[in-house]
């Protein structure tokens, strides 16, 4: 029987950011295989060309070699090389029936974990071993819950098919899109996605969540010409100045009356020395909105501003989408079912149908929307745990007692639909 706490702590000690989850994913493959699941991974689990925000090849290779040093199965990891870190576990029951999918994200964040004595992982010896990376958003818990669910359903004593989706690169809303493009959920009738915490206290379950925003993450490159800033500035074309012009105008985009919007330039980099006209600059910008259509309009305006700023300073430019999500519209029937089953789990005592959850954006939205577009149903649940610090904070942590409760809840949901 899986030791959920030990498993979670092992994942917590080895946090891997998006598309570099080689050690985590190989462990998932090994456990699913040992439980008798058909396991789909590597290039069979996601569409390579549609991956968004893929790290540089050198970063991928460094993470791959680190995973091998830290116990990743070489034969499994080799098939994931280059950032193909999605894993799908499939278990067919003893009779025909629907296909029920569950999504579990695996990636960590580029956050330096606290070393303070009152930080539970530090005090108990399972703080991150990868300095600068941390499971600061409960994905170590999510992965553990997914494997716990796999164990509970391993006997196949149900009618239908269970599909467990272990997703890379949720942070930056990057990984789900390529799983959708591969067709992984095209045969799914019901899909359940969830998150631990998100300002929901221990003992409380939300059957559905709304308020999650549509978003587009873009990386813009500006290309100019370098020149001596004192002797011959007129021969240069200042890429950083063009990017700065774009930044100021992006933040001046008007708000919308029809839906809330957000826009933010989070990264602006360029230049090499004080006396050199910068020949290159890059900008990372995001748009968000409650409305998919309004987000598309804000994105269009950002693109126009970038193009105009580049033209003003006689620069070349490119824009690439490195992440995205759409709003989640959960199905009432699925939210109700989740709450009905939650009421049967000891430790849950507060039940809410569809609380507003303004936690940002979630690319599980693409998985749910694809299932719904093909006639299925889905929801995005919040499962409460008290947290000592906000998500993405150096002192973030979860209450480990939620792990078996969440496994029981998801098991009950699966068996309810597969009876």
C-alpha positions in Angstrom: 0.0 0.0 0.0 1.3 3.4 -0.9 2.5 5.7 1.9 1.0 8.9 0.8 2.9 11.1 3.2 6.3 9.6 2.3 5.4 9.9 -1.4 4.4 13.5 -1.1 7.6 14.4 0.8 9.7 12.7 -1.8 8.1 14.8 -4.5 8.5 17.9 -2.4 12.2 17.3 -2.0 12.7 17.0 -5.7 10.7 19.8 -7.3 10.9 20.1 -11.1 9.6 23.0 -13.1 7.4 22.8 -16.2 8.5 20.3 -18.9 11.5 19.2 -16.7 9.5 16.8 -14.5 11.7 13.8 -15.5 12.2 12.3 -12.1 8.6 12.9 -11.0 7.2 11.5 -14.2 9.3 8.4 -14.2 8.2 7.7 -10.7 4.6 8.1 -11.8 5.2 5.7 -14.7 6.8 3.1 -12.4 4.0 3.2 -9.9 1.2 3.1 -12.5 3.0 0.1 -14.2 3.3 -1.7 -10.9 -0.5 -1.3 -10.4 -1.3 -2.8 -13.8 -2.2 0.3 -15.7 -1.7 0.9 -19.4 0.8 3.8 -19.3 1.1 6.3 -22.1 4.0 8.7 -21.9 6.6 10.6 -23.8 5.7 11.7 -27.3 2.6 9.5 -27.2 1.1 11.6 -24.3 1.4 15.1 -25.7 1.7 17.0 -29.0 5.3 18.2 -29.2 4.9 21.2 -31.6 2.0 22.7 -29.6 3.9 22.8 -26.3 4.1 26.3 -25.0 6.9 28.0 -23.1 9.3 25.1 -23.6 12.6 25.7 -21.7 15.8 26.0 -23.6 17.5 22.8 -24.7 20.4 23.3 -22.2 17.9 23.7 -19.3 16.1 20.5 -20.4 19.3 18.5 -20.6 20.6 19.8 -17.2 17.3 18.8 -15.6 17.3 15.4 -17.4 20.8 14.6 -16.1 19.9 15.7 -12.6 16.9 13.4 -12.6 19.1 10.4 -13.6 21.5 11.2 -10.8 18.5 11.3 -8.4 17.1 8.0 -9.2 15.0 8.4 -12.4 14.6 5.2 -14.4 16.9 5.7 -17.4 14.8 3.6 -19.8 11.7 5.6 -19.0 13.3 9.0 -18.8 14.9 8.5 -22.3 11.4 8.6 -23.8 10.7 11.9 -22.0 13.9 13.5 -23.1 13.4 17.0 -24.6 10.5 17.8 -22.3 7.9 15.1 -23.1 6.9 14.7 -19.4 3.2 14.0 -19.5 2.0 10.6 -18.2 -1.4 9.0 -18.8 -2.6 6.0 -16.9 -5.5 4.0 -18.3 -7.4 1.2 -16.5 -10.2 -0.6 -18.2 -12.9 -2.1 -16.0 -14.5 -5.5 -16.1 -17.4 -4.3 -18.2 -18.2 -1.6 -20.7 -19.1 1.9 -19.4 -18.1 5.6 -19.6 -14.6 7.0 -19.6 -13.9 9.1 -16.5 -10.7 11.3 -16.4 -8.9 13.0 -13.6 -6.2 15.6 -14.0 -3.1 16.0 -11.7 -0.4 18.6 -12.3 3.2 17.7 -11.4 5.3 20.8 -11.8 7.0 23.0 -9.3 7.9 26.7 -9.2 11.1 28.7 -9.4 10.8 29.8 -5.8 13.5 29.6 -3.1 12.1 27.6 -0.3 12.3 28.9 3.3 14.9 27.6 5.7 13.1 29.1 8.7 12.7 26.7 11.6 9.0 27.1 11.7 8.6 26.0 8.1 7.2 22.4 8.3 9.3 20.9 5.5 12.4 22.4 6.9 11.7 21.2 10.4 10.9 17.7 9.2 13.7 17.2 6.8 12.0 17.3 3.4 12.8 20.8 2.2 13.6 21.2 -1.5 17.0 19.7 -2.4 16.9 21.8 -5.6 17.8 25.3 -4.5 15.6 27.9 -6.3 12.9 25.4 -7.1 10.0 24.6 -4.8 6.6 22.9 -4.6 4.9 26.1 -3.6 1.5 25.4 -5.1 0.5 21.9 -3.8 1.3 20.0 -7.0 3.4 17.5 -5.0 0.1 16.8 -3.2 -1.9 16.6 -6.4 0.5 14.0 -7.9 0.4 12.0 -4.7 -3.4 12.0 -4.7 -3.4 10.8 -8.3 -1.3 7.9 -7.5 -3.4 7.1 -4.4 -6.5 7.1 -6.6 -4.7 4.8 -9.1 -4.1 2.3 -6.3 -7.7 2.4 -5.2 -8.9 1.6 -8.7 -6.2 -0.8 -9.6 -8.5 -3.9 -9.3 -10.6 -2.7 -12.3 -13.7 -3.7 -10.4 -15.9 -1.2 -12.2 -17.7 -0.7 -15.6 -15.9 1.6 -18.0 -12.5 3.2 -18.2 -10.5 5.4 -15.9 -8.0 7.8 -17.4 -5.5 9.5 -15.0 -3.7 12.5 -16.6 -0.5 13.6 -14.9 0.2 16.9 -16.5 3.4 18.9 -16.8 3.8 22.6 -16.9 0.6 23.9 -15.3 2.5 26.9 -14.0 2.4 29.5 -16.8 -0.6 27.6 -18.1 1.5 25.7 -20.7 1.0 21.9 -20.5 -2.6 21.0 -20.9 -3.0 22.5 -24.4 -0.6 20.0 -25.9 -2.3 17.1 -24.2 -5.6 18.3 -25.7 -4.0 18.6 -29.1 -2.8 15.0 -28.9 -6.4 13.9 -28.5 -5.9 12.3 -25.0 -9.4 13.5 -23.7 -11.3 13.0 -27.0 -12.9 9.8 -25.7 -13.6 11.1 -22.2 -17.2 11.4 -20.9 -16.6 13.0 -17.5 -13.5 14.9 -16.3 -12.7 16.1 -12.8 -9.9 18.5 -12.0 -9.1 19.9 -8.6 -6.7 22.1 -6.6 -5.8 21.9 -2.9 -5.9 25.1 -0.8 -6.8 28.2 -2.9 -8.1 30.0 0.2 -10.5 27.1 1.1 -10.0 25.8 4.7 -9.5 22.2 5.8 -12.8 20.4 5.8 -14.4 22.4 3.0 -15.0 21.3 -0.5 -16.2 23.4 -3.5 -17.9 21.3 -6.2 -17.1 23.8 -8.9 -15.0 27.0 -9.2 -15.6 30.0 -11.3 -13.7 33.3 -11.6 -10.8 31.7 -13.3 -9.6 34.0 -16.0 -8.8 33.6 -19.7 -5.2 34.5 -20.3 -2.5 34.8 -22.9 1.2 34.8 -22.1 3.4 36.3 -24.8 7.2 36.6 -25.3 8.1 39.5 -27.5 11.6 39.8 -29.1 12.9 43.2 -30.3 15.8 43.3 -32.7 17.8 46.5 -33.4 21.4 47.5 -34.2 24.1 48.1 -31.7 26.4 51.2 -31.9 28.5 53.4 -29.7 26.2 55.4 -27.5 28.6 58.4 -27.3 30.4 58.4 -30.6 27.8 57.2 -33.1 24.4 56.8 -31.5 22.6 57.7 -34.7 23.8 54.5 -36.3 22.1 52.4 -33.7 18.5 51.2 -33.3 17.7 50.9 -29.7 15.8 47.6 -29.0 15.4 48.3 -25.3 13.9 51.7 -26.0 11.4 50.2 -28.3 10.5 47.5 -25.7 10.1 50.2 -23.1 7.9 52.2 -25.4 5.7 49.2 -25.8 5.6 48.5 -22.0 4.3 52.0 -21.2 1.6 51.8 -23.8 0.6 48.3 -22.9 -0.1 49.4 -19.3 -2.2 52.2 -20.7 -4.7 49.9 -22.5 -8.2 51.0 -21.4 -10.3 48.8 -19.1 -13.5 47.2 -20.4 -17.1 47.7 -19.3 -18.2 44.2 -20.3 -15.7 42.1 -18.3 -12.8 42.6 -15.9 -9.4 42.6 -17.5 -5.7 42.5 -16.4 -2.5 43.2 -18.2 1.0 43.0 -17.0 4.5 43.2 -18.3 6.4 40.9 -16.0 9.8 40.8 -17.6 11.8 43.4 -19.6 15.4 42.6 -20.4 17.9 44.1 -22.8 21.3 45.7 -23.4 24.9 44.7 -22.6 26.7 47.9 -21.4 26.1 51.5 -20.6 27.9 52.8 -23.7 26.3 50.4 -26.2 23.0 50.9 -28.0 21.0 47.8 -27.1 20.6 45.5 -30.2 18.2 43.1 -28.5 15.4 43.2 -25.9 12.8 40.8 -24.7 9.5 41.3 -23.0 7.1 38.8 -21.3 3.6 40.1 -21.0 0.3 38.6 -20.0 -3.4 39.5 -20.6 -6.3 38.2 -18.6 -10.1 38.6 -18.6 -13.2 37.0 -17.3 -14.3 36.8 -20.9 -12.4 34.7 -23.6 -13.5 37.2 -26.2 -12.4 40.2 -24.2 -9.1 38.6 -23.5 -8.6 38.1 -27.2 -9.3 41.8 -27.8 -6.8 42.8 -25.2 -4.3 40.4 -26.7 -4.8 42.0 -30.1 -4.2 45.5 -28.7 -1.0 44.3 -27.0 0.2 42.9 -30.3 -0.6 46.1 -32.1 1.3 48.1 -29.6 4.3 45.9 -29.8 4.3 46.1 -33.6 3.8 49.9 -33.5 6.6 50.5 -31.0 9.0 48.3 -33.0 8.1 50.2 -36.2 8.6 53.6 -34.4 12.1 52.6 -33.5 12.8 50.8 -36.8 13.1 47.4 -35.1 12.3 43.9 -36.2 10.1 41.9 -33.8 8.5 38.5 -33.2 5.8 37.4 -30.7 5.3 33.9 -29.5 2.6 32.6 -27.2 4.2 30.8 -24.3 1.0 30.0 -22.3 -2.7 30.4 -22.2 -6.0 29.4 -20.6 -9.7 30.0 -21.0 -12.5 30.4 -18.4 -13.9 27.3 -16.8 -17.6 26.7 -17.0 -18.3 23.7 -14.8 -21.3 21.5 -15.2 -23.8 21.7 -12.3 -24.4 18.0 -12.4 -20.8 17.2 -11.9 -20.4 19.7 -9.1 -23.5 18.3 -7.3 -22.2 14.8 -7.7 -18.8 15.8 -6.2 -20.5 17.4 -3.2 -22.8 14.4 -2.6 -19.8 12.1 -2.5 -17.8 14.6 -0.3 -20.6 14.4 2.3 -19.8 10.7 2.7 -16.1 11.3 3.5 -15.1 11.7 7.1 -13.4 15.0 7.7 -15.4 17.1 5.2 -18.0 19.3 6.9 -18.5 22.3 4.7 -19.8 22.0 1.1 -20.2 24.8 -1.4 -21.5 24.5 -5.0 -19.7 27.1 -7.0 -17.7 29.6 -5.1 -16.0 32.5 -6.9 -12.3 31.6 -7.0 -10.2 34.5 -8.3 -7.0 32.5 -8.1 -5.8 33.5 -11.5 -5.9 31.1 -14.5 -5.9 27.3 -15.0 -5.1 25.4 -18.2 -7.2 22.5 -17.0 -9.8 24.8 -18.7 -8.7 23.4 -22.1 -9.2 19.8 -20.9 -12.6 20.5 -19.5 -13.7 22.5 -22.6 -12.6 19.8 -25.0 -14.6 17.2 -23.1 -17.6 19.5 -23.0 -17.3 20.3 -26.7 -17.5 16.6 -27.5 -20.6 16.1 -25.4 -19.1 15.2 -22.0 -19.2 17.0 -18.7 -16.7 18.2 -16.2 -15.9 20.4 -13.2 -13.0 22.0 -11.4 -13.1 21.4 -7.6 -11.4 23.1 -4.7 -10.4 20.9 -1.8 -9.6 22.8 1.3 -6.4 22.7 3.4 -5.2 25.4 5.7 -1.9 26.9 4.5 0.7 28.9 6.5 1.5 31.2 3.7 0.0 32.0 0.2 0.5 30.0 -2.8 3.8 30.6 -4.5 5.3 31.8 -1.2 8.6 30.5 0.2 6.7 29.1 3.3 3.8 27.6 1.4 2.8 24.1 2.7 -0.3 21.9 2.9 -1.8 19.8 5.7 -0.9 16.2 4.8 -4.1 14.8 6.4 -5.9 16.0 3.3 -4.2 13.5 1.1 -6.2 10.3 2.1 -9.4 12.4 2.3 -8.9 13.6 -1.3 -8.1 10.1 -2.5 -11.3 8.8 -0.9 -13.4 11.6 -2.5 -12.0 11.0 -6.0 -12.4 7.2 -5.6 -16.0 7.7 -4.6 -16.6 10.0 -7.6 -15.0 7.4 -10.0 -17.0 4.5 -8.6 -20.2 6.5 -8.6 -19.9 7.1 -12.4 -18.5 3.7 -13.2 -21.1 1.6 -11.4 
